[in-house]
Structure formats: structure tokens, C-alpha cells
Amino acid sequence: MLPRLSIGFIVLSSVVAFAACSSSGINNPVNVGPNFFTNTFYATNSVQNGISIFTVNQKGGTPTYNIGGALTQLNGPQYIAFDNKQNLWVTNFDKQTQSGALVEIEALATGNVQPLNAVALSGRPRGIAIDANSDLMVVADVIPTSSLPNQLELISIVNGQSSGAAFDQIAGANTRLNVPSGVAIDNRGHIYVTNLQGTAGGSVEKFIIPTPSPTPSGSPTASPTPSPTPSPTPTSTSTASASPSPTPSPSPTPLNLKPNFIITGPNTGVVTPTGIAVDKNGDIYVSDQGNIALGEKPEILVFHPTKRGLISTPPIRRICGPATLLNAPTDVKINTTGQIYVADSTKTGSGVLYVYTAAGSAKGAACTGAQNVAPVTTYTSPGAVTGIGLIP
């Protein structure tokens, strides 16, 4: 049985239809928007089955464009990533039906658009990251019915398409994965993941796939639909959205890797880490919800590990304190100029996105001075926000 998930991590309900924002109507299968600038960013609207788009010239406020409607096949959208064609990939998990899915939306599309791809995923998919250099997609997944429930699914993208079937997995006792959530890939193809739970709070891990990198054999095939089975929460498994009939593929052999490093322990400030990002300098940004019941407040933590193995030292920088307005952050991203984007919600449950210019030094008293800094920009979402992504 999986350990208890932290309260308020992600809103996973999808019963409200999302109003499409389309200049040409919902009958157009692909409604392509303007040529968005770099650093345009997207945010999932998990309860309304939509994605909000905020353009770089906005100075806060509501989304300029939206993706949503029945054609999109979005169903409890969670986290998002872009491939090297700037197509949008979205993990979905519907709590009511206990069904997961992977949806691909064409670059620059807006409104009630037909997806390029929509396939079922087993378990409860969360974080997603794509290595543009190798077309490797990594999805964090928890499959309660599996003998190895905590997994990082390694999925290949071929010519902008994917079956959603993993050609291999990172899973097993050596990995120390425990309810993986956020995923990031650096410019060397190394994988970073946050774990929501652990023996003493959450953790952050780095994995290096052995050389040569595993590659799928043959052409991509669709993933089999998961069979209904018991899980720690109420179950009623259903198939995901329309895609060609699945063709069974060989069972992957998990990579039972030891992490290159693992950041954990009370000195690190890592309690309930949700999202993760890596900047061009190798600094690791972690959104952490803390544990309010234990007096541990939400923070954005920054690390720059210089060694392998267990790391239990404090972060090098952080964002924390009442001025930050942080409540229950679920994701973090860094743009090309070093600004920090955070997905969050207010205490009343409204979705918000905060932008900070920098994180303050972690030296000295906690959550004072440059650490306790207000966001420079605030964006609002029509529904609960889970994941965010910046056009590369």
C-alpha cells in the first residue's frame, strides 16, 4: 500500500467543461494561434480540462488564449512539456475514473482543437519532461497495481509522434523512488525527479541513463489499456481517449539504477517537493509545499550539488516567507533570463501563477530579506493550476 499523499497536492477532478477560446469556432479541427514569442507560457487547468496560454507581453492578468473543449480529449491535465517541434505534451489523470492519458497538441494551436495524439497511460501519471536532443520523453508514474509502483517511464518520440508505450523504465529498490512527481532533464540528458514521500520527508534525485542510451526496437506501438484492479484509493479504471487499437509491446526491463545523488533530510528543507526545473548553470529549482500542520511553510528551494550520494545540506538559495504569497506550489520553471515561474493556488482555491526575479541567499535567518520577496508579476487562471511550461 502506498504511503499517504500530502493534502492539497493536486486537484484531480474533471467534471466541468472548459470554454474554448477560438477565433474560428469549434468546428475547425486545428485553430492555430499567432506566432507566440519565446517564453510564452502555458498552465494546465486541471478541474476544467483546459490549458491557459499567457503571452510574453502580458503584465499579469488572465490568459490571452486557451486550449479546451471536447475535441481536445484533455481529462484532468497535470504536467506539460514541449518537444523540439514545440508541440505540447500533457499528462492527464482523472481521479473519478482513475484513468491516465498522454495528449499531444500541435504547436501554436488554441481553442477546441483535435489532438495530434491521445493514448492511455497506466497508473497515475504526473510530471513529464522531454530531451529535445534525443527525443526521449520521461513521465513520472505511480502504478498501484504493479510490483514496482514507483516508475519513471522512458518513452520515445519518433517524427513528432509516440505510442505512449514505455520502451524501458527506471524502477526498483535501488532507485528509491517514492511517489515521483516533477521531472526535469538537463542539457546533458540527465534526469531529475522529485519524490513526494520518503522515510523522512520527500526527496530530489538525479539519474544518469547508462551509455549507450536505451533505444526502442522497431516502430512505436500503442500501449495496452490497463485492466481494472484495486488500488489504495477508490477505483474504476477506464480507457483513455481515442487512438488506434493498441498493439501489445514487449514488457520493458526496468533500469534499477542508483541515483547519482539524492537530496533529503531536515537540513535541506525538502518536505513535500512537487515540481522541479534545472537552469543553464545546473542550478536545481524545487517547488515544495511543506507541511502546514507541522509548521513547515511552502518554499522554492535552489540547490547546486557538487558531489554524489546522499546530500543533506541546506539549499544555496530560497524563496519563502509571507511576502512571497506562496500557498501550495505545484510546479516551477525558469525562463531564458532567469525569471522563476511558479504554479500555485490561493487559500480560497483560485489558480495563480507567480513570477519572481531571483531567489535570495539561504545564508542567515530563514525567510528574511531577499528570501521573503513578493512576486513581480501575478497571473490568474480560470481554474486550479497544476503544471506549467515555457516555450523553449
JOQUIMO-V809983 format. One record per residue. N is the residue number from 1. OMEGA is omega as a letter, one per 20 degrees, with the letter a starting at -180 (* if undefined). NEAR is the number of other ideal C-beta (glycine too) atoms within 8 Angstrom. D_LAST is the distance of its C-alpha to the last C-alpha in Angstrom with 2 decimals. Layout:
N	OMEGA	NEAR	D_LAST
N	OMEGA	NEAR	D_LAST
This chain:
1	a	3	38.73
2	r	8	35.38
3	a	7	35.63
4	r	4	35.23
5	r	9	31.77
6	a	10	31.20
7	r	4	32.19
8	a	5	29.63
9	a	12	26.59
10	r	9	25.09
11	a	8	26.66
12	r	10	27.20
13	a	9	29.19
14	a	13	28.49
15	a	5	31.56
16	r	8	30.47
17	a	8	29.16
18	a	14	26.10
19	a	8	26.84
20	r	10	24.72
21	a	9	23.49
22	a	11	23.86
23	a	4	25.26
24	r	6	26.86
25	a	5	28.22
26	a	9	27.78
27	r	3	29.58
28	a	9	26.73
29	r	5	24.98
30	r	8	21.61
31	a	12	21.06
32	a	7	18.11
33	a	9	16.99
34	r	4	16.12
35	a	4	13.32
36	r	10	10.97
37	r	9	9.60
38	a	7	6.32
39	r	10	6.84
40	a	12	8.78
41	a	14	9.47
42	r	14	11.58
43	r	16	14.67
44	r	16	17.20
45	a	19	20.74
46	a	17	22.73
47	a	11	26.21
48	r	12	25.67
49	a	15	23.61
50	r	17	20.82
51	r	16	17.27
52	r	15	16.88
53	r	15	14.29
54	a	12	14.28
55	a	10	13.29
56	a	8	12.55
57	r	5	16.14
58	r	9	17.70
59	a	5	19.82
60	r	7	20.29
61	a	6	22.20
62	a	7	21.69
63	r	12	18.86
64	r	6	18.68
65	r	11	18.18
66	r	16	18.83
67	a	14	18.76
68	a	17	22.11
69	a	13	25.50
70	a	6	27.55
71	a	10	25.86
72	a	15	22.49
73	r	12	24.30
74	a	14	22.34
75	a	12	24.83
76	a	13	24.15
77	a	17	20.30
78	a	17	19.18
79	a	16	15.74
80	r	15	12.50
81	r	11	9.60
82	r	12	7.43
83	a	13	8.79
84	r	6	8.37
85	a	6	9.81
86	r	10	7.43
87	a	12	10.67
88	r	16	11.11
89	a	15	13.36
90	r	16	15.72
91	a	18	18.55
92	r	16	21.73
93	r	13	25.02
94	a	13	28.01
95	a	10	30.50
96	a	8	33.38
97	a	8	33.28
98	a	13	31.74
99	r	12	29.44
100	r	15	25.92
101	r	16	23.55
102	a	18	20.18
103	r	15	18.90
104	r	15	16.36
105	a	14	15.56
106	r	11	14.72
107	r	8	11.64
108	r	10	12.73
109	r	13	15.87
110	r	13	17.82
111	a	17	21.26
112	a	11	23.43
113	r	15	21.73
114	a	7	22.85
115	r	12	20.35
116	a	9	19.66
117	r	11	20.81
118	a	12	22.55
119	r	15	24.41
120	r	15	26.42
121	r	16	25.53
122	r	9	28.33
123	a	14	28.68
124	a	10	26.45
125	r	16	22.77
126	a	17	20.51
127	r	17	17.38
128	r	18	14.88
129	a	11	12.30
130	r	15	11.18
131	a	11	11.50
132	a	8	9.80
133	a	5	12.71
134	a	7	15.42
135	r	11	14.41
136	r	13	15.87
137	r	16	15.42
138	r	15	17.13
139	r	16	18.73
140	a	16	21.01
141	r	15	24.25
142	a	13	27.75
143	a	11	30.44
144	a	12	33.73
145	a	9	35.90
146	r	9	34.70
147	r	3	36.62
148	a	10	33.29
149	a	11	31.69
150	a	11	28.78
151	r	17	26.27
152	a	17	22.83
153	r	12	22.52
154	a	16	21.10
155	a	14	20.10
156	r	12	19.40
157	a	12	17.26
158	a	9	19.24
159	r	4	18.31
160	a	9	15.86
161	r	10	18.71
162	r	13	20.09
163	a	10	23.45
164	r	11	22.26
165	r	10	25.04
166	r	10	24.46
167	r	11	25.71
168	a	10	26.22
169	r	12	25.93
170	a	15	25.95
171	r	12	28.98
172	a	10	32.42
173	a	5	34.42
174	a	7	32.99
175	a	15	29.45
176	r	11	30.69
177	a	13	28.12
178	a	11	29.43
179	r	12	27.64
180	a	17	24.07
181	a	14	21.55
182	r	17	18.06
183	r	17	16.17
184	r	12	13.55
185	a	13	13.11
186	a	9	13.02
187	r	5	12.50
188	r	4	16.06
189	r	12	15.74
190	a	10	17.76
191	r	15	17.76
192	a	15	18.29
193	r	17	19.97
194	r	16	21.88
195	a	17	25.33
196	a	14	26.85
197	r	10	30.33
198	a	10	32.41
199	r	2	35.95
200	a	6	35.40
201	a	10	32.37
202	a	14	28.80
203	r	14	26.99
204	a	17	23.77
205	r	15	23.70
206	r	11	22.05
207	r	14	22.73
208	r	8	22.74
209	a	12	23.37
210	r	7	26.41
211	i	4	26.31
212	r	5	26.39
213	r	9	23.62
214	r	9	25.11
215	a	7	24.46
216	r	7	25.74
217	r	4	28.91
218	a	4	29.52
219	a	4	27.51
220	r	10	25.58
221	a	11	27.95
222	a	13	27.66
223	r	14	28.29
224	r	7	31.78
225	a	8	32.27
226	r	10	33.18
227	r	5	36.84
228	r	6	37.95
229	a	9	38.95
230	r	5	39.73
231	a	8	37.16
232	r	5	37.51
233	a	6	36.65
234	a	4	38.22
235	r	9	37.28
236	a	8	37.33
237	r	10	34.89
238	r	8	33.81
239	r	5	31.77
240	a	16	28.32
241	a	11	27.61
242	r	4	28.65
243	r	10	27.81
244	a	4	30.18
245	a	4	32.92
246	r	12	31.74
247	a	6	33.04
248	r	5	33.90
249	a	9	32.08
250	r	3	33.44
251	r	4	33.08
252	r	9	30.52
253	a	5	32.03
254	r	11	30.29
255	a	13	29.09
256	a	8	31.14
257	r	12	29.30
258	r	5	30.10
259	r	10	27.12
260	r	9	26.46
261	r	12	26.91
262	r	11	27.49
263	a	13	27.28
264	r	14	29.99
265	a	10	33.11
266	a	5	34.30
267	a	7	33.48
268	a	14	29.73
269	r	10	29.52
270	a	14	27.74
271	r	11	29.53
272	a	12	27.43
273	a	18	23.83
274	a	15	21.46
275	a	18	17.75
276	r	17	16.12
277	r	10	13.14
278	a	12	13.23
279	a	9	12.22
280	r	4	12.44
281	a	5	16.19
282	r	8	16.73
283	a	10	17.66
284	r	14	17.62
285	a	15	17.31
286	r	16	19.41
287	a	17	20.31
288	a	16	24.01
289	a	14	26.41
290	r	10	29.51
291	a	10	32.79
292	a	7	34.51
293	r	4	37.76
294	r	5	37.98
295	a	6	36.96
296	a	7	33.52
297	r	10	31.07
298	a	12	27.33
299	r	12	25.15
300	a	18	21.80
301	r	13	22.68
302	a	14	21.19
303	r	13	22.45
304	a	9	22.43
305	r	9	24.78
306	r	3	26.70
307	r	6	28.92
308	r	4	29.19
309	a	6	31.08
310	r	7	31.82
311	a	12	30.28
312	a	8	32.15
313	a	5	31.53
314	r	7	30.06
315	r	10	26.46
316	r	9	25.88
317	r	11	24.51
318	r	15	24.43
319	a	14	24.13
320	r	13	27.24
321	a	11	30.24
322	a	5	31.34
323	a	7	29.58
324	a	14	26.12
325	a	12	27.07
326	a	14	25.54
327	r	9	27.36
328	a	10	25.81
329	a	16	22.08
330	a	15	20.34
331	r	15	16.73
332	r	17	14.73
333	r	12	11.16
334	r	12	10.44
335	a	10	8.40
336	r	5	8.41
337	r	5	12.05
338	r	9	13.20
339	a	10	13.85
340	r	15	14.54
341	a	14	13.97
342	r	16	16.70
343	a	16	17.88
344	r	16	21.66
345	r	12	24.85
346	r	9	27.90
347	r	4	31.32
348	r	4	32.26
349	r	6	29.41
350	r	8	27.23
351	r	14	23.45
352	r	13	21.69
353	a	17	18.43
354	r	14	18.98
355	r	13	17.10
356	a	14	18.74
357	a	8	18.60
358	r	9	19.76
359	a	12	21.77
360	r	12	25.44
361	a	8	27.39
362	r	10	28.93
363	r	3	32.22
364	a	5	35.19
365	a	4	35.89
366	r	6	33.30
367	r	10	31.39
368	r	8	32.83
369	a	6	31.80
370	r	8	28.14
371	a	16	27.42
372	a	12	28.86
373	r	13	26.56
374	r	6	25.83
375	r	11	22.37
376	r	7	21.62
377	r	8	20.24
378	r	10	21.07
379	a	15	19.80
380	a	11	22.02
381	r	15	21.64
382	r	12	24.45
383	a	12	24.69
384	a	11	23.96
385	r	19	20.35
386	a	13	19.38
387	r	17	15.68
388	r	16	12.56
389	r	12	8.83
390	r	12	5.98
391	a	12	3.82
392	*	6	0.00
